[in-house]
Amino acid sequence: MRPIIMDNCILTAGIRMAKIRDILLMAVVALTLLCSCHSLSKVLKSSDRDYKLEVAKQYYAMGKYNDCYLLLDNVLPALRGTKAGDEALFMAGMCKFNTHDYDSAAELFKRYYGKSYRNGEHVDEARYYSACSYYESTYPVRLDQSATYEAIKEIQSAMESNPDSKYYASLQDMLFKMQDRLVEKEYLAAKLYYDLGDYFLNCLMGGSNYEACVVTAQNAINDYPYSVRKEDFAILILRAKYHLAESSVESKKYERYNDTVDEYYGFVNEYPQSKFLKEAKSIFDKSEKELNSKRLKQYATEEDDV
């Protein structure tokens, strides 16, 4: 008898699936007919806010986000503080998000969770999509990164508000990407200083481009100690210190070559398998040769006396 029962279950399941497909098809047809029968302008003129909200939901389901937003914006003032208003405000934010108007989306989501519905049904989602909106509003790494700092602030706020959020992993991934962008910005700045080298017009306020490179790279390592760029910053510092010593006046060469040698030891200790080891060793050898030269020996004596 078991095979017969199983066959009946399979048959019943098949009939149910067919019915569900028919119902969904009828719903889509009905939805299309309803929206086609009521133009947006006619719906907007209606005084029935519940009707407007219902049509707005239907527009949203059909992906007509601009039309949906127009209706929601029309009814939101009257729905303020209500359960329907809770849903409408969040949906309005999603309309803006789905049409890539991220500034407006962020404003609506922050209004939702920060002012209008602090304990609403969609607080966690609103915080997440607000963070997404800030994330999507950032600029390429070569441009100003003020928006990236704002995105990081919003992402961290969302993460701190609910560590158990289902969006936590996604938020964390966005945070790492934003931090990587700032690291890349710092790397490009340090690399630019290095490439400018002895170009003196960039150093009218004192110092040198090589010193600026060292400071920028070292600050980046301190600020982002786990960055994938850490080794790149380290070799950049070693290169810059060597060229700074090379271009210095005689009285400062010994001290700066000595500093380069110290930097070399720190580099090979930190990155014993580095792809830059050959280059680093070359810098070390040249620095040692300079330190052992007769012309710099007198400065070694002076440094010892001090």
N, C-alpha and C positions, 0 to 999 in steps of 0.2 A: 504493500500500500504506500510505502514512503515515496517511491518514484512518482506515483500519481499525485500525492500532496505537493511535491516539489514542482511538478508540471503546472499544477493549479496556481501555485504561488508565482511562478514565472509568468504565467498567462495574466494573472491579476495585476502584477507589477507592470506588464506591458500595456495593459488597458489603462492603468492609472497614468503612465507616462504619456500615452496618446492624449488622454483627457487634459493633462497639464499643458501639453503643447498647444492643444486647441484653445484652452483658456488664455494662455499667453498671447497667442496670435490674435484672438478676439480683443484682448486688452489693448494691444498695440494699434489695431485698426480703430478701436473706439477712441483711443487717445488722439490719434491722427485726425479723425473726423471732428472731435471736439475742438481741438486747437484750430482747425481750418474753418470751423463754423464761427469762431469768435476771434476777430482780428484784435491785435494788440490795442489799437486805438479805442475800440469799443469796450474792451475789458477795463482799460484805464478810466473810462468815463463812468463806469459802474460805481455805485455807492456801497456795494456789498463787498466789504473787505475780505470776508471768508471766501467768497467766490474768487477774488483776485489772488488770494494766497493759494488756492487750489490750482488755478490755472498756472501760477508761477511754478508750482511743483511739477506740473506736467511739462512746462517748457524746459525745466531743469533736466527732467528725465529724458527729454528729446535732444539735449545738448544745445538748446537755444539759450545760452547763458546771458547774452545781452538783453534779450526780451524778458527773461526771468528776473534779471536785476532791476529793470525798469519798474516792474510790478512790485517787487519787494521794497524798493526804495519808496514807492508810493504808499505802502501800507505800514511800514516800520514805525513811524511816529505813533500811530494809533495802537500798535501792538506792544509798545514799550512796557516791560515788566511782566508780560504774560508768557505762558508756556509756548504759545504760537509765535510770540516775538523772539523767544529763545531760538527756535528752529529757523525762523526767517532771517535773523541777523547772521547766524552761522552760514546759512545757505547763500546769503548775499556775499559773504567773504569768499565762499567757494566759487561763486560766479566770477568774481574778479580774478581769483587765482587761476581758474581754468581758461580765462582769456588773456593770461599773462600780464595782467595789470597788477604787478606785485606790490607796488607802493600802496595802492588802494586796498588790496587784500590784507596787507599787514595792518593797516589802520583799522579795518573792520574787525579783524581777529583780536587785536589788542583792545578794542572797544568792548568786544564780547567778554573776554576773560578778565579784563582789568577794571571794568566799570559796570556794564549793564547786567552781566550774568556770571558773577564770580563763582557761584556754585551751580552753574548751569549744566545741562546734560552733555555739552560738547566742549567743556573747558580743556580737557587734555588734547582733543583734536585741534581746537583753536590755537593753543600754544604751539603745537607741532607745525601747523600750517603757517602760523605767523613766522616761526623760525625758518621754514622752507621759503617763505616769501622774501625774507631778508637775505637768505642764502642765494636765491635766484637773482637778487638785485645787485650783487657784487660785480666789480669790474675786472677785466683782465689784469694779470699781475704787474704789467708794465705801467699801469695807470694808478691813480690815487687809490689807496686802500682804506680810506675812512669807512666806506660801506662794509668792508670785511670786518673791521673792529665792531661795528654795530651788529653785524650778523652773529659774531662770536658771543656778544653780550646776550642777544636774544636766544641763541641756542643753549647757552649755559643756564639761562633763566628757566627755560623749558625743562631741562634735565634736572635741575634742582627742585622744581616744583613737584615732580613725581618720578622718583628713581625707579618705580615699578611700572612705569608706562610701557605699553607695547611698542611705543615709538622710540624708546631709549636708545636702542642699538643704531637706529637710523640717525638720530640726533648726534650720537657720538661720532658716527662716520662723517657727518657734515662738519662737526667741530674739528676733527683731524684734518680734513681737506682745507678748511679755512686757515688753520695754523700752518699747514704746508705752504699755502699761498703766501703768508706773511714771511715765512722762512725764505721762500724763493725771491721775494721782494728784497729782503736783506742781502741775499747772496748776489743778486744783480747789482745792488748798490756797492757792496764790497768789491765785486769784480770790476765795476766801473772805475772805482778809485785806483785799483791796481793797474788797470789798462791805461789810465791817464798818466801814471808814473811820475816822471819829473816835470810834467807840464805845469809850470809855475803859476800861470794865470788863475789856476783853480785854488791856489794856496795863498792868496793875498792877505788872509787873516792870520798867517803863521802856520807852522806845521808843514806837513807834506801829504801828498796823496797816499803814499805808502803807509804813513802813520794812521791816516783816516781809514784805510783798508783794514789795518790791524784792529783798530778800535771797533769798527762796524762788525767785523767777523767775530771778534771775541764776545761782543755783546750778544750777538745772535746765538752763539754757543751757550752762553749763560742763560738766555731767555728760553731757548728750545734745546735742552740737553739731549733729547731723544730723537732729534731730527735726523732724517736720512742724509741730510746735507752736512752733518757735523764733520765728517772727514774732509769734505771739500773746503769747508771753512778753515780747517786746521792746516791743510797744505797751502792755502791762500795766505795764511798768516806767516808761515815759514818762508814762502817766496817773497812776500812783502818785506819781511825783516831783513832778508839777505840783500835785496835791492836797496833798501834804505841804508844799510851799512855801506854798500858799494858806492852810493851817490853822496855819502856824507863827507864833511871836511875831515882832514887827517886826524884832528884831535878827538873826533867822535867815532872813528872807524873801529878802533879796538873794542870799545865798549859794545858797539852794535853788532860786530861780528861775534863777539862772545855771547851776546843775547841770542843770536841766530843759532849758535851751537847748542845752547840750552834748549831752545825751541825744538831743535832736531831730536834731541834725546827724549823730550816729552812726546813728540810725534811718534817715534818708533815704539815707544813704550805703550802708547795708547792704541796704535794700529800696526802691530807686528806683521800683519799679512797685507798691508795696504798695496794697492796698485801703483801708488806714488813712491814706493820705497827707493827705486832707482834714482828718481829725480831728487828725493830728499837726501840720499847719500851723496849725490853730486854737489848739492848745496853745502852739505857738511864738509866735504873734502876741500872745496874752494874757500870756505870760511876758515878752516883750520890752516890752510896754506897762508892766508892773509895774516892770521894771528901769529904765525911763526916767522913772518917776514921781518927783516931787520928794521925796516922803516917804522913798523908798529911796535917794536919791542920797547921803545922808550915810553910809550903810552901805557904799556902793561906795568912798567915800574912805577909810573905816576899814579896809576889806579891802586896799586898795592900800598903806596905811601899814604893815600887818602884813607 
